Each structure stands twice: as C-alpha cells, then as structure tokens.
Amino acid sequence: MSSDFANRAVAQIDLDAFANNIEIVRSSCPEQSYLPIIKANGYGHGLEAIAGVLLATAKQVAQSVNRLEGCAIAALSEAQRLRECGWDHPIVLLPGFVDTAELDECRRLGIDPVIHSPYQLALMLANPSGITRVWLKANTGMNRLGLNAEAWHEALTALSAVPNLAIVAMSHLACADELDSPVTLKQKSQFDSLLADTGAIRKTLAASGGILAWPQTHYDIVRPGIMLYGSSPFADRSAQSLGLLPVMTLKSRLIAINTLNAGDAVGYGGTFVADRPMRIGVVSIGYGDGYPRKAPTDTPVLVETPAGMQRTTLKGRVSMDMITIDVTDLQVEVGASVVLWGEIGRA
C-alpha cells in the first residue's frame, strides 16, 4: 500500500526520460540541429527543470552538427523565466510580437521573433535594431499563422536588406501525424517552391511527426515538441515502439471502495450502470487536477495490488476531484496507488 501522499494527486517528472527523448530526436536527425518546443511551462513539466536538461545536453553535443539550436516558447513571460534561470542560448517566440512594446521586450531578452503577418514586418522594419535573427513563417497549408507566397517573398527581400540580420525560413506541417496523408508532401512541395532561388537561407519545417516519419522534411532545423515528453504523435504507433519514455507519471490513490448491485449507476448522470455485482474504487483525482473531464468509461488506469500494478478501467463520468474505477476482480485496499499515465515502476 502507498503512503505519504502530501497531495491528493502527484505528477512526478523523470528528467532522465526527457534526456532519452532528446537522444531519439538526435538519432532521427543526425544532420540537423534541434529547436525544442518548451512552451506552456514545458508542456506542464516545469520550464526551468526542462531547460536545465537541455543546457546540460547542449554542452555534451556543442560541436556536433545535430546540436541544440535554442528553444521555442509562446509567451514573453516564459522567456523572462528562461533568462533568469541561466538560459544563454537563443529563444524563439513562436507567435512573435503584437506591438512595439513586445518587440522592445524581444530586444531586451535577446529573443528571435517569428514574423508571420504583414503588421509584424512593418513594425520590425520601422526599428530593426537589437534583433539579430528572425524566423520568417510561410503558410503552406496549415492556414493558421504564416504569410502567403507573395507576401513571404516581399518580406524576405525587405528583411534581407537589414544589416546583420539572420533569417530562417519556417513553415508548419498540418498532417504529419497521418502517415498516409498526401498533405505533407504537398506542403513540402510548396515550401520547396517558396525557397527556390533564396540562396543559403536556413530552413525548418518538421515538428515531432515530421521528425519521426517524414525525413524529407527535416531540412536544417527540426522542432521537436510532444515527442520530447514521451508521447507519440501518431494514433497507431505507441511511444514505446518509438523508443520514447514518459516524462510525467500522474498518480493518485484509492480513498474508498464501494459495492454495487446489478442495475446501480455510478456518478453524475448515471452514465455507467453495473450489469453485475461490482466493486467500485474511488480515486482522489479529477478534472480539477488536470485529468481530462471527457475521459470516457473504459479509459485504462493501473491500480496497485499485492501482485503488482494491474490494469483496470474508469467507470462513469470524471468528477472535479474524483474518478471511479472497476476493482471487482482485483485485490485492492484503500490507499493503493493508481497510475493515470506514465511509468508503471513509479507507482
């Protein structure tokens, strides 16, 4: 039985697993540098801790072709945190700046902004001092951020006239997680057409899906995101099969075990009805802790038993601070660990 839970639910972070996943990126892209995406507090894993592993790894491979290019975030506040924790590599601000105040912050923090819209280009050209590199984003089919081909070429011409300003050509794949989708090759073709006659400009297109499945999209720089944290970008290929290790283990514990008769319902809306006598375990975690509210009945979980961790399933709706699981055929007791996702060995 588990004990000593300081909190109702615990997210444990394995930085060695993160380091392993960096090596999967590097082995997949031996000729490219890598720009880890660590936005949203390192995908919820802790920005400073993740940055520390990246810095340590960077020292080991500093002279390699597939070295650390920097990192990418989505908020200026995260750039500030990175500088305060000693991050001395480039930082790419994925949404770029929206006004002169944010552009000034990019200067102060030494940030590479992404330029994806005409208004950003105008702001940049009005006062380009203090910015040493920009990432010029083209829309090749994602239809989210990025300039169309004509506007991209106009921006490239204008920015190329700025002294001492490096430019990286950038786009983003919409369907790289679909291994049989024609969209990826169509986007690559558009990206290649865009880059014709642009000289030695560096290029980046691939994120996690492209890194693992579309080597022709690797170009000069790759941008690993979700794969760094141990998740497969593909619906039909497991993280384990790709050599990825889970960085986060989310676990809680049983706080009650109830007996149901056939016909009894569980939880809000009574969406699960027992079809036989059952034992239902109540687990001290819910959507208020970040567990998905829409997780359906039969979502798998692991529960601690004398024989080790055993697989069982969610029954009924997720509440704010509780879920209910089927423990009918398992030898469990109150206080047993329950793993929602992550590494079994940490339970």
C-alpha positions as CSV (number, residue, x, y, z in Angstrom):
1,M,0.0,0.0,0.0
2,S,1.2,3.5,-0.8
3,S,1.5,6.1,1.9
4,D,2.9,9.6,2.5
5,F,0.9,11.4,-0.2
6,A,1.5,15.1,0.5
7,N,-1.2,15.9,-2.1
8,R,-4.3,14.2,-3.4
9,A,-2.6,13.7,-6.8
10,V,1.0,13.8,-7.7
11,A,2.8,14.4,-11.0
12,Q,6.3,13.0,-11.0
13,I,8.8,14.2,-13.6
14,D,11.6,12.0,-14.8
15,L,14.3,14.2,-16.3
16,D,16.3,11.2,-17.4
17,A,13.4,10.2,-19.6
18,F,13.4,13.7,-21.1
19,A,17.2,13.3,-21.9
20,N,16.4,9.9,-23.5
21,N,13.8,11.5,-25.8
22,I,16.3,14.2,-26.8
23,E,18.6,11.4,-28.0
24,I,15.7,9.9,-30.0
25,V,15.4,13.3,-31.8
26,R,19.2,13.5,-32.4
27,S,19.4,9.9,-33.7
28,S,16.4,10.6,-36.0
29,C,18.0,13.8,-37.4
30,P,21.8,13.3,-37.4
31,E,22.4,16.2,-39.9
32,Q,20.0,18.7,-38.3
33,S,20.2,21.0,-35.3
34,Y,17.1,20.8,-33.0
35,L,14.9,23.5,-31.5
36,P,12.9,22.0,-28.6
37,I,9.5,23.4,-28.1
38,I,9.1,24.1,-24.3
39,K,6.1,26.4,-24.3
40,A,3.3,26.1,-21.8
41,N,5.7,25.6,-18.9
42,G,7.5,22.8,-20.8
43,Y,4.2,21.2,-21.7
44,G,3.4,21.3,-18.0
45,H,6.6,19.5,-16.9
46,G,8.3,22.5,-15.4
47,L,10.1,25.1,-17.6
48,E,13.2,25.5,-15.6
49,A,13.8,21.8,-15.0
50,I,13.4,21.0,-18.7
51,A,15.7,23.9,-19.6
52,G,18.3,22.6,-17.3
53,V,18.4,19.2,-19.0
54,L,18.6,20.9,-22.4
55,L,21.6,23.0,-21.3
56,A,23.4,20.0,-19.9
57,T,22.8,18.1,-23.1
58,A,23.9,21.0,-25.2
59,K,27.3,21.1,-23.5
60,Q,27.9,17.4,-24.5
61,V,27.0,17.9,-28.2
62,A,28.1,21.6,-28.7
63,Q,30.4,20.7,-31.5
64,S,28.0,18.3,-33.3
65,V,26.1,19.0,-36.4
66,N,22.9,18.0,-34.6
67,R,23.4,20.4,-31.8
68,L,20.9,22.5,-29.7
69,E,19.7,25.4,-31.8
70,G,17.9,27.1,-28.9
71,C,14.4,26.7,-27.7
72,A,10.9,27.9,-28.6
73,I,8.2,29.3,-26.3
74,A,4.9,31.0,-26.8
75,A,4.9,33.8,-24.1
76,L,7.3,36.6,-23.2
77,S,6.9,35.7,-19.6
78,E,8.5,32.3,-20.2
79,A,11.4,34.0,-22.0
80,Q,12.0,36.1,-18.9
81,R,12.0,32.9,-16.7
82,L,14.4,31.3,-19.0
83,R,16.9,34.1,-18.9
84,E,16.6,34.3,-15.1
85,C,17.4,30.6,-14.8
86,G,20.6,31.0,-16.8
87,W,19.4,30.1,-20.3
88,D,22.1,31.6,-22.6
89,H,21.0,30.1,-25.9
90,P,18.6,31.6,-28.5
91,I,14.9,31.7,-27.6
92,V,12.3,31.7,-30.4
93,L,9.0,33.4,-29.7
94,L,6.5,31.4,-31.8
95,P,3.7,33.9,-32.0
96,G,6.1,36.8,-32.5
97,F,5.2,40.2,-31.2
98,V,1.9,42.1,-31.5
99,D,3.1,45.7,-30.8
100,T,6.2,47.8,-30.3
101,A,6.3,47.1,-26.6
102,E,6.6,43.4,-27.2
103,L,9.2,44.0,-29.9
104,D,11.2,46.0,-27.3
105,E,10.9,43.1,-24.9
106,C,12.3,40.8,-27.6
107,R,15.3,43.1,-27.9
108,R,15.8,43.3,-24.1
109,L,15.6,39.5,-23.7
110,G,17.6,38.6,-26.8
111,I,14.7,36.8,-28.5
112,D,14.3,35.6,-32.1
113,P,10.7,36.6,-33.1
114,V,8.7,34.7,-35.6
115,I,7.3,37.0,-38.3
116,H,4.1,35.6,-39.7
117,S,2.0,38.7,-40.6
118,P,2.4,42.0,-42.5
119,Y,1.9,44.2,-39.5
120,Q,4.8,42.5,-37.7
121,L,7.0,43.1,-40.7
122,A,6.1,46.8,-40.7
123,L,7.0,47.1,-37.0
124,M,10.2,45.2,-37.5
125,L,11.4,47.3,-40.4
126,A,10.5,50.6,-38.6
127,N,13.1,49.8,-36.0
128,P,15.1,46.6,-36.6
129,S,18.0,47.4,-34.2
130,G,18.8,44.9,-31.5
131,I,17.2,41.9,-33.3
132,T,19.8,39.6,-34.7
133,R,17.6,36.8,-36.2
134,V,14.0,36.4,-37.3
135,W,12.1,33.3,-38.3
136,L,10.0,34.2,-41.4
137,K,7.0,31.9,-41.4
138,A,5.1,30.9,-44.6
139,N,1.6,29.5,-44.8
140,T,1.9,26.3,-46.8
141,G,-1.5,24.8,-45.9
142,M,-1.9,24.9,-42.1
143,N,-3.9,28.2,-42.6
144,R,-3.1,29.3,-39.1
145,L,-0.1,31.6,-39.0
146,G,2.1,32.5,-41.9
147,L,2.5,34.7,-45.0
148,N,1.3,33.7,-48.4
149,A,4.0,33.1,-51.0
150,E,3.9,36.6,-52.5
151,A,3.9,38.3,-49.1
152,W,6.7,36.0,-47.8
153,H,9.0,36.8,-50.7
154,E,8.3,40.5,-50.2
155,A,9.2,40.2,-46.6
156,L,12.3,38.2,-47.3
157,T,13.5,40.9,-49.7
158,A,12.9,43.7,-47.2
159,L,14.4,41.8,-44.2
160,S,17.5,40.8,-46.3
161,A,18.3,44.5,-46.7
162,V,18.6,44.9,-42.9
163,P,22.3,44.7,-41.9
164,N,23.4,41.9,-39.7
165,L,20.0,40.2,-39.6
166,A,19.9,36.4,-40.0
167,I,16.7,34.9,-41.4
168,V,15.3,31.4,-41.0
169,A,12.6,30.2,-43.4
170,M,9.8,28.4,-41.5
171,S,6.5,26.7,-42.0
172,H,4.4,24.1,-40.2
173,L,3.0,20.7,-41.2
174,A,-0.7,20.1,-40.7
175,C,-0.9,16.4,-41.1
176,A,2.5,14.9,-40.4
177,D,0.9,12.6,-37.8
178,E,-1.1,10.9,-40.6
179,L,1.4,8.5,-42.3
180,D,-0.7,8.1,-45.5
181,S,-1.8,11.8,-45.9
182,P,-0.9,13.5,-49.2
183,V,-1.0,16.8,-47.4
184,T,2.6,16.6,-46.0
185,L,4.2,16.1,-49.4
186,K,2.0,18.9,-50.9
187,Q,3.2,21.2,-48.2
188,K,6.8,20.2,-48.7
189,S,6.4,20.9,-52.4
190,Q,5.0,24.4,-51.7
191,F,7.8,25.0,-49.2
192,D,10.5,24.0,-51.7
193,S,8.9,26.2,-54.4
194,L,8.9,29.1,-52.0
195,L,12.6,28.6,-51.3
196,A,13.7,28.4,-54.9
197,D,16.5,31.0,-55.6
198,T,16.7,32.1,-51.9
199,G,20.3,31.1,-51.5
200,A,21.7,29.6,-48.4
201,I,18.9,30.6,-46.0
202,R,18.4,28.0,-43.3
203,K,15.0,26.2,-43.3
204,T,12.7,24.5,-40.8
205,L,9.5,22.5,-41.4
206,A,9.4,19.3,-39.3
207,A,7.9,19.0,-35.8
208,S,7.5,15.7,-33.9
209,G,5.5,13.9,-36.6
210,G,7.9,15.1,-39.4
211,I,10.9,14.1,-37.4
212,L,9.8,10.5,-36.9
213,A,8.0,9.8,-40.2
214,W,9.0,12.3,-42.9
215,P,12.8,12.6,-43.2
216,Q,12.4,14.5,-46.4
217,T,11.0,17.4,-44.3
218,H,14.0,17.7,-41.9
219,Y,15.9,20.4,-43.8
220,D,18.3,22.3,-41.5
221,I,16.5,22.6,-38.1
222,V,13.8,20.4,-36.6
223,R,11.4,21.4,-33.9
224,P,10.5,18.5,-31.5
225,G,7.6,19.1,-29.3
226,I,5.3,16.4,-27.9
227,M,7.8,13.6,-28.5
228,L,10.2,15.1,-26.0
229,Y,7.7,14.5,-23.2
230,G,7.2,10.8,-24.1
231,S,4.1,10.9,-26.2
232,S,3.7,9.5,-29.7
233,P,2.4,12.0,-32.3
234,F,0.8,9.1,-34.1
235,A,-2.6,7.4,-33.4
236,D,-1.3,4.0,-34.5
237,R,2.3,3.9,-33.2
238,S,3.0,3.8,-29.5
239,A,5.6,5.9,-27.7
240,Q,7.2,2.6,-26.6
241,S,7.6,1.4,-30.2
242,L,9.4,4.7,-31.0
243,G,11.8,4.4,-28.0
244,L,10.2,7.4,-26.2
245,L,9.9,7.3,-22.4
246,P,7.1,9.1,-20.4
247,V,8.5,12.1,-18.6
248,M,5.5,12.6,-16.4
249,T,3.8,10.0,-14.2
250,L,0.4,11.1,-12.9
251,K,-0.8,9.1,-9.9
252,S,-3.3,9.3,-7.1
253,R,-4.7,6.8,-4.6
254,L,-7.9,4.9,-3.7
255,I,-9.9,6.7,-1.0
256,A,-12.9,4.4,-0.9
257,I,-14.2,1.1,-2.2
258,N,-18.0,0.7,-2.7
259,T,-20.1,-2.4,-3.5
260,L,-22.7,-2.1,-6.3
261,N,-25.6,-4.3,-7.2
262,A,-26.6,-5.1,-10.8
263,G,-28.6,-2.1,-12.0
264,D,-26.8,0.5,-9.8
265,A,-25.5,3.6,-11.5
266,V,-22.2,5.4,-10.8
267,G,-21.5,9.2,-10.8
268,Y,-23.1,12.2,-12.4
269,G,-25.8,11.4,-14.9
270,G,-25.6,7.7,-14.0
271,T,-23.9,7.1,-17.3
272,F,-22.4,3.8,-16.1
273,V,-24.8,1.1,-14.9
274,A,-23.5,-2.1,-13.3
275,D,-24.5,-5.2,-15.2
276,R,-23.5,-7.5,-12.3
277,P,-22.4,-7.1,-8.6
278,M,-19.3,-4.9,-8.7
279,R,-16.7,-3.2,-6.5
280,I,-16.0,0.3,-7.5
281,G,-12.9,2.2,-6.3
282,V,-13.0,5.9,-5.7
283,V,-9.7,7.7,-6.7
284,S,-8.7,11.1,-5.4
285,I,-8.2,12.9,-8.7
286,G,-10.5,14.7,-11.1
287,Y,-10.7,17.4,-13.8
288,G,-9.8,20.0,-11.2
289,D,-6.4,18.3,-11.1
290,G,-6.0,18.3,-14.9
291,Y,-7.3,14.8,-15.5
292,P,-9.5,15.1,-18.7
293,R,-13.1,15.7,-17.8
294,K,-14.2,13.9,-21.0
295,A,-12.2,10.8,-20.4
296,P,-14.8,8.1,-21.2
297,T,-15.8,4.9,-19.4
298,D,-13.3,2.2,-20.0
299,T,-10.3,4.6,-20.1
300,P,-7.4,2.4,-18.8
301,V,-5.7,3.0,-15.5
302,L,-3.3,1.0,-13.3
303,V,-4.0,0.1,-9.7
304,E,-1.7,-1.3,-7.1
305,T,-2.3,-4.9,-5.9
306,P,-0.2,-7.4,-4.0
307,A,0.7,-8.9,-7.4
308,G,1.9,-5.6,-8.7
309,M,0.2,-2.9,-10.9
310,Q,-2.9,-4.3,-12.5
311,R,-4.8,-2.7,-15.4
312,T,-8.4,-1.7,-14.9
313,T,-10.8,0.9,-16.3
314,L,-12.6,4.1,-15.5
315,K,-16.4,3.7,-14.9
316,G,-18.7,6.7,-15.1
317,R,-18.0,10.4,-15.5
318,V,-15.0,12.2,-14.2
319,S,-15.9,14.5,-11.3
320,M,-13.9,17.6,-10.2
321,D,-11.8,15.8,-7.7
322,M,-12.7,12.1,-8.0
323,I,-12.9,9.3,-10.5
324,T,-14.4,5.8,-10.1
325,I,-12.7,2.6,-11.3
326,D,-13.7,-1.0,-11.5
327,V,-11.9,-3.1,-8.9
328,T,-14.3,-6.0,-8.9
329,D,-11.8,-8.7,-9.8
330,L,-8.8,-7.1,-8.1
331,Q,-7.3,-7.5,-4.6
332,V,-7.0,-3.8,-3.6
333,E,-7.5,-1.7,-0.5
334,V,-7.9,1.9,0.4
335,G,-4.6,3.8,0.0
336,A,-3.5,1.8,-3.1
337,S,-1.7,3.8,-5.7
338,V,-3.4,4.5,-9.0
339,V,-1.4,5.5,-12.1
340,L,-3.4,7.5,-14.7
341,W,-0.5,7.8,-17.1
342,G,3.3,7.4,-17.2
343,E,5.8,5.0,-15.8
344,I,4.4,1.9,-14.0
345,G,7.6,1.5,-12.0
346,R,7.0,4.7,-10.2
347,A,3.7,3.7,-8.6
